[in-house]
Amino acid sequence: MHSIIVDLDIPADDWLYYYRGSVRSVSAICRTGKRVQFPASILKKFVTRSGVRGVFQINFDENNKFQSVVKLA
């Protein structure tokens, strides 16, 4: 299994674009410096009134298919 770690700080106002469906994916730079893109829907369970904030580990299988996401901090 492969994983990436990303630091996210998506304010609630920006998250509304994902919520409404006008934006479907999140683009971020992982800790290795590589730009990654993943479906916003994988973060739904981490949304608070202030948006999505924290350090997340995103896990993929050997075919780079999403498996799970864990909030580390």
RAZIWO-V87061 format. One record per pair of residues at least 6 apart in sequence whose C-alpha atoms are under 6 Angstrom apart, sorted by the first residue. I is the first residue (numbers start at 1). J is the second residue. D is the distance in Angstrom with one decimal. If there is no record, write none. Layout:
BEGIN
[[I J D] [I J D]]
END
This chain:
BEGIN
[[1 60 5.7] [1 61 4.7] [1 62 5.8] [2 59 5.7] [2 60 5.1] [3 58 5.4] [3 59 4.3] [3 60 5.9] [4 57 5.6] [4 58 5.4] [5 30 5.5] [5 31 5.9] [5 56 5.6] [5 57 4.5] [6 30 4.5] [6 55 5.8] [6 56 5.4] [7 54 5.8] [7 55 4.5] [8 53 5.2] [8 54 5.5] [9 52 5.9] [9 53 4.4] [10 51 5.6] [10 52 5.0] [11 50 5.9] [11 51 4.5] [12 50 5.0] [12 51 3.8] [17 23 5.5] [18 24 5.7] [24 40 5.7] [25 38 5.4] [25 39 4.3] [25 40 4.7] [26 37 5.5] [26 38 5.5] [26 40 5.4] [27 36 5.7] [27 37 4.4] [28 35 5.7] [28 36 5.5] [29 35 4.3] [29 36 6.0] [54 73 5.5] [55 71 5.9] [55 72 5.3] [55 73 5.1] [56 70 5.6] [56 71 4.5] [56 72 5.5] [57 69 5.6] [57 70 5.2] [58 68 6.0] [58 69 4.4] [59 67 5.4] [59 68 5.2] [60 66 4.5] [60 67 5.0]]
END
